[in-house]
């Protein structure tokens, strides 16, 4: 297991694990909140809203990534995901929602 001896690989795996755990925790918290606010149908709608962008965009992004693989591709995806998470948290911190938001 030469990969296990590599510190950068271990840190990358730890970061991926923590990001995935945080994503699951946030979705679980949102599901509980939505269930108490509107019931099981809204939880199903939340799941659909979470899965639909990925289902629609994966074929397009995958074909684009096959043609233009660079080192910046993963970083730009993580940056976009972080930006979306920050925008989604603004109303909970007392800031007004971005214009055009639901």
C-alpha positions as CSV (number, residue, x, y, z in Angstrom):
1,X,0.0,0.0,0.0
2,X,2.4,2.7,-1.2
3,X,-0.5,5.1,-1.5
4,X,-1.2,4.9,2.3
5,X,2.4,6.1,3.0
6,X,1.9,9.2,0.9
7,X,0.9,12.1,3.1
8,X,-0.7,14.2,0.3
9,X,-2.8,11.2,-0.7
10,X,-3.9,10.6,2.9
11,X,-4.8,14.3,3.2
12,X,-6.8,14.2,0.0
13,X,-8.7,11.1,1.0
14,X,-9.4,12.7,4.4
15,X,-10.6,15.9,2.7
16,X,-12.9,13.9,0.4
17,X,-14.3,11.9,3.3
18,X,-15.0,15.1,5.3
19,X,-16.6,16.8,2.3
20,X,-18.9,13.8,1.7
21,X,-19.8,13.5,5.4
22,X,-20.6,17.2,5.5
23,X,-22.8,16.9,2.4
24,X,-24.7,14.0,3.9
25,X,-25.1,15.8,7.2
26,X,-26.4,19.0,5.5
27,X,-28.8,16.9,3.4
28,X,-30.0,15.1,6.5
29,X,-30.6,18.3,8.4
30,X,-32.4,19.9,5.4
31,X,-34.6,16.8,5.1
32,X,-35.6,16.9,8.7
33,X,-36.3,20.6,8.5
34,X,-38.4,20.2,5.3
35,X,-40.2,17.2,6.8
36,X,-41.4,19.3,9.7
37,X,-42.2,22.3,7.5
38,X,-44.2,20.5,4.8
39,X,-44.2,16.7,5.1
40,X,-42.9,13.7,3.3
41,X,-43.8,15.0,-0.2
42,X,-41.5,18.0,0.3
43,X,-38.7,15.7,1.4
44,X,-39.2,13.8,-1.9
45,X,-39.1,17.1,-3.8
46,X,-35.9,18.0,-2.0
47,X,-34.3,14.7,-3.0
48,X,-35.4,15.3,-6.6
49,X,-34.0,18.8,-6.6
50,X,-30.7,17.5,-5.3
51,X,-30.4,14.7,-7.9
52,X,-31.8,16.4,-11.0
53,X,-29.0,18.8,-11.7
54,X,-26.4,16.0,-11.5
55,X,-28.5,13.7,-13.7
56,X,-28.9,16.4,-16.4
57,X,-25.4,17.8,-16.3
58,X,-23.2,14.7,-15.8
59,X,-23.3,13.7,-19.5
60,X,-22.5,17.2,-20.7
61,X,-19.7,17.8,-18.2
62,X,-18.2,14.4,-18.7
63,X,-18.0,14.8,-22.5
64,X,-16.5,18.3,-22.0
65,X,-14.0,16.9,-19.4
66,X,-12.9,14.2,-21.8
67,X,-11.8,16.8,-24.2
68,X,-10.3,19.3,-21.8
69,X,-8.6,17.6,-18.9
70,X,-6.5,20.0,-16.9
71,X,-5.4,20.3,-13.3
72,X,-7.8,23.2,-12.8
73,X,-11.0,21.2,-13.6
74,X,-11.4,19.7,-10.1
75,X,-10.5,22.9,-8.4
76,X,-13.0,24.9,-10.4
77,X,-15.7,22.4,-9.5
78,X,-15.0,22.5,-5.8
79,X,-14.9,26.3,-6.0
80,X,-18.3,26.5,-7.7
81,X,-19.8,24.0,-5.2
82,X,-18.4,26.1,-2.3
83,X,-19.8,29.3,-3.8
84,X,-23.3,27.7,-4.1
85,X,-23.1,26.5,-0.5
86,X,-22.3,30.0,0.7
87,X,-25.1,31.5,-1.3
88,X,-27.5,29.0,0.1
89,X,-26.5,29.8,3.6
90,X,-26.9,33.6,3.3
91,X,-30.6,33.7,4.3
92,X,-29.9,31.6,7.4
93,X,-27.4,34.1,8.5
94,X,-29.8,37.0,8.3
95,X,-28.7,38.3,4.8
96,X,-31.4,38.7,2.1
97,X,-31.5,35.9,-0.5
98,X,-29.8,36.6,-3.8
99,X,-32.1,38.0,-6.5
100,X,-33.6,35.3,-8.6
101,X,-33.6,32.8,-5.8
102,X,-36.6,30.8,-5.0
